[in-house]
C-alpha cells in the first residue's frame, strides 16, 4: 500500500510541475513591440494602459484600454502625451 501511495504522490507532483511551467512560459511570451499605433490598435482597440488606475489626459475615449505593464513598457514610445496609456482611442 505504501508503494502505491508513494508512486501516486510522485506522479501527481510530476504532473503539477509540468503544467505550472507551461503556464508561466505562455504568459511571459506574449510581450510584443509594435511598429506604430495603427499596428497596436489592430490588437488592442483602446490602446494599452500601464495600470488600471491611470486616466486619459486627452479627454473621452471610445474604447477602454487593455491593462498590461509589460506591454505598455515595450510600447512606451507610442505614448505621445505621457499619460501612461499608449495609443488610446
C-alpha positions as semicolon CSV with decimal commas, in nm:
position;residue;x (nm);y (nm);z (nm)
1;X;0,000;0,000;0,000
2;X;0,289;0,239;0,079
3;X;0,444;0,179;-0,263
4;X;0,117;0,263;-0,439
5;X;0,072;0,580;-0,234
6;X;0,434;0,689;-0,296
7;X;0,403;0,621;-0,668
8;X;0,075;0,812;-0,689
9;X;0,220;1,106;-0,497
10;X;0,530;1,120;-0,720
11;X;0,315;1,107;-1,033
12;X;0,090;1,389;-0,906
13;X;0,387;1,612;-0,824
14;X;0,548;1,549;-1,164
15;X;0,225;1,636;-1,347
16;X;0,170;1,955;-1,143
17;X;0,522;2,082;-1,219
18;X;0,485;2,020;-1,591
19;X;0,154;2,212;-1,612
20;X;0,271;2,504;-1,399
21;X;0,589;2,562;-1,600
22;X;0,400;2,555;-1,932
23;X;0,155;2,814;-1,798
24;X;0,435;3,052;-1,696
25;X;0,605;3,023;-2,035
26;X;0,282;3,105;-2,219
27;X;0,216;3,409;-2,002
28;X;0,560;3,562;-2,049
29;X;0,592;3,501;-2,424
30;X;0,316;3,747;-2,526
31;X;0,502;4,082;-2,492
32;X;0,519;4,237;-2,841
33;X;0,668;4,569;-2,950
34;X;0,453;4,723;-3,221
35;X;0,585;4,938;-3,505
36;X;0,325;5,214;-3,457
37;X;-0,021;5,287;-3,311
38;X;-0,203;5,151;-3,616
39;X;-0,045;4,810;-3,559
40;X;-0,106;4,822;-3,182
41;X;-0,471;4,922;-3,226
42;X;-0,534;4,622;-3,453
43;X;-0,473;4,402;-3,148
44;X;-0,574;4,636;-2,863
45;X;-0,855;4,871;-2,980
46;X;-0,838;5,105;-2,683
47;X;-0,460;5,106;-2,658
48;X;-0,256;4,972;-2,367
49;X;-0,254;5,124;-2,018
50;X;0,028;5,071;-1,767
51;X;-0,218;5,021;-1,478
52;X;-0,592;5,019;-1,419
53;X;-0,581;5,345;-1,222
54;X;-0,442;5,575;-1,495
55;X;-0,670;5,827;-1,666
56;X;-0,653;5,969;-2,015
57;X;-0,529;6,330;-2,036
58;X;-0,675;6,382;-2,382
59;X;-1,043;6,358;-2,289
60;X;-1,307;6,094;-2,358
61;X;-1,208;5,779;-2,547
62;X;-1,420;5,536;-2,748
63;X;-1,267;5,216;-2,611
64;X;-1,132;5,102;-2,276
65;X;-0,756;5,032;-2,285
66;X;-0,607;4,690;-2,217
67;X;-0,407;4,694;-1,893
68;X;-0,058;4,543;-1,902
69;X;0,259;4,688;-1,753
70;X;0,484;4,469;-1,968
71;X;0,312;4,554;-2,299
72;X;0,297;4,924;-2,210
73;X;0,668;4,928;-2,124
74;X;0,752;4,760;-2,455
75;X;0,550;5,025;-2,644
76;X;0,618;5,331;-2,429
77;X;0,743;5,522;-2,735
78;X;0,383;5,536;-2,864
79;X;0,256;5,730;-2,560
80;X;0,282;6,083;-2,701
81;X;0,101;6,265;-2,418
82;X;0,280;6,067;-2,140
83;X;-0,043;5,976;-1,960
84;X;0,063;5,608;-1,922
85;X;-0,175;5,492;-2,199
86;X;-0,020;5,406;-2,534
87;X;-0,226;5,462;-2,850
88;X;-0,558;5,537;-2,677
89;X;-0,867;5,574;-2,896
